[in-house]
Amino acid sequence: MKKSLPISVSSTINSSIRLHQAKSLANRLKLPFHPSIGKTDSRYILAYTAVGLQLVQFTDNGQMRSLLFVDFVKGKNGYRHSRNLTIKQPLAKAIGIKSGFRPSVFDATAGLGTDGFVLASLGCKVLLCERSPILHVLLEDGLIRAAREPGTKEIVADRLHLLSGESLFFLQQSSETFHTIYLDPMYPHRTKSALNKQEMRVIRDLVGNDEDCDRLLEAALTAAENRVVIKRPKGAEEVSGPPPSYAVKMKNSRFDIYL
């Protein structure tokens, strides 16, 4: 995991409610709090904005740039929710979704919750777990906002639950069972353009590589009722351990399925 980075908490909205919210979050995460967002020189800033909690950064010319923001209602997630809810998509096939059957899923590397939300939208009960405190609070804020929207509130209330912490510890200690355990670890370093995307660079900066993926796979294979699914880049080596039963391949990535 990555060591601590210079991150502070602030708000772009100068209201007592938002500033109190930002200060409470700073105390919760044990991060510096700045009432005025323009007076912090931290590399990253968790900022409450008009649309929600965002991880932002100031450019050299003083412009604020949004780096990470979880929105399940609009943008790419909203489009995927409204236009691509089919059990024929590769993710659904890999997880084990079938007509009349929706597996329970433990998403052990939730990140920004994209795949977990799709699975919940398709009818699965999904437990999300994210060990990065920064990614966790961004995902938490996105779920809270989605729970207020008519088109997504039932999905969040009935089929999604979020944990903060180490999935490896949870799998080793919990008696809770899941039909499918899903892993989407940080991809190994590559020179391809996919890893030059802003979002991926920032997430890697925050959490580093998932160097314990082989141990997580071992624990998942013990805990899963039916299958473990690992998302990998196209051409990447399999995670150390037993070979997968088969793979669902896509253009730039694949799902390795362990039955």
VENNORTA-V333648 format. One record per run of one state. SS is the DSSP state (2 for helix, 1 for strand, 0 for the rest). FROM is the first residue (numbers start at 1). LEN is the number of residues. If there is no record, write none. Layout:
ss=SS from=FROM len=LEN
ss=SS from=FROM len=LEN
//
This chain:
ss=0 from=1 len=6
ss=1 from=7 len=5
ss=0 from=12 len=4
ss=2 from=16 len=14
ss=0 from=30 len=2
ss=1 from=32 len=2
ss=0 from=34 len=3
ss=2 from=37 len=3
ss=0 from=40 len=4
ss=1 from=44 len=5
ss=0 from=49 len=4
ss=1 from=53 len=6
ss=0 from=59 len=5
ss=1 from=64 len=5
ss=0 from=69 len=6
ss=2 from=75 len=9
ss=0 from=84 len=6
ss=2 from=90 len=6
ss=0 from=96 len=2
ss=1 from=98 len=1
ss=0 from=99 len=2
ss=1 from=101 len=1
ss=0 from=102 len=3
ss=1 from=105 len=3
ss=0 from=108 len=6
ss=2 from=114 len=8
ss=0 from=122 len=4
ss=1 from=126 len=5
ss=0 from=131 len=2
ss=2 from=133 len=14
ss=0 from=147 len=6
ss=2 from=153 len=7
ss=1 from=160 len=5
ss=0 from=165 len=2
ss=2 from=167 len=7
ss=0 from=174 len=4
ss=1 from=178 len=6
ss=0 from=184 len=9
ss=2 from=193 len=4
ss=0 from=197 len=1
ss=2 from=198 len=10
ss=0 from=208 len=5
ss=2 from=213 len=11
ss=1 from=224 len=10
ss=0 from=234 len=12
ss=1 from=246 len=4
ss=0 from=250 len=3
ss=1 from=253 len=6
ss=0 from=259 len=1
//
